[in-house]
Amino acid sequence: MLNNNYYIPNLNLKTIDPECAKLDYILEDFRYMNNKYVMSNNFAFGGINTSLIFKKAEN
């Protein structure tokens, strides 16, 4: 998605808790955005958490 400048929606996100921070969720259609960096957060059982930051390749 980072290299093609389009991002797919969060497919299983139907209801946003009003107590959550106001974030720009992609809910319905894909969206074009020109980003240089993206972050992916991963959470697993047993407290294993990982955050990966990716930078767009320069041509």
KATA-V154061 format. One record per residue. N is the residue number from 0. RES is the residue in one letter. SS is DSSP state (~ for helix, > for strand, _ for the rest). PSI is psi as a letter, one per 20 degrees, with the letter a starting at -180 (* if undefined). D_LAST is the distance of its C-alpha to the last C-alpha in Angstrom with 2 decimals. Layout:
# KATA-V154061
N&RES&SS&PSI&D_LAST + N&RES&SS&PSI&D_LAST
This chain:
# KATA-V154061
0&M&_&g&16.06 + 1&L&_&g&13.44 + 2&N&_&h&10.54 + 3&N&_&i&12.85 + 4&N&_&k&14.21 + 5&Y&>&q&17.77 + 6&Y&>&p&20.28 + 7&I&_&q&23.53 + 8&P&_&r&26.85 + 9&N&_&o&28.95 + 10&L&_&h&31.19 + 11&N&_&j&34.14 + 12&L&_&o&34.31 + 13&K&_&g&37.27 + 14&T&_&p&39.11 + 15&I&_&p&37.72 + 16&D&_&p&40.24 + 17&P&_&i&41.25 + 18&E&_&i&41.49 + 19&C&_&q&37.74 + 20&A&_&q&35.50 + 21&K&_&o&34.17 + 22&L&_&r&30.63 + 23&D&_&n&28.44 + 24&Y&_&q&28.96 + 25&I&_&o&27.40 + 26&L&_&h&30.64 + 27&E&_&f&30.93 + 28&D&_&r&28.03 + 29&F&_&r&24.33 + 30&R&>&p&22.47 + 31&Y&>&p&19.23 + 32&M&_&q&17.73 + 33&N&_&n&14.51 + 34&N&_&q&14.49 + 35&K&_&h&12.44 + 36&Y&>&q&15.00 + 37&V&>&q&17.59 + 38&M&>&p&20.74 + 39&S&>&p&22.83 + 40&N&>&p&26.49 + 41&N&>&p&28.63 + 42&F&>&p&32.41 + 43&A&_&r&34.76 + 44&F&~&q&38.48 + 45&G&~&j&40.03 + 46&G&~&j&37.92 + 47&I&_&o&34.71 + 48&N&>&p&31.90 + 49&T&>&p&28.21 + 50&S&>&p&25.39 + 51&L&>&p&21.77 + 52&I&>&p&18.98 + 53&F&>&q&15.43 + 54&K&>&p&12.29 + 55&K&_&p&9.26 + 56&A&_&p&6.40 + 57&E&_&p&3.78 + 58&N&_&*&0.00
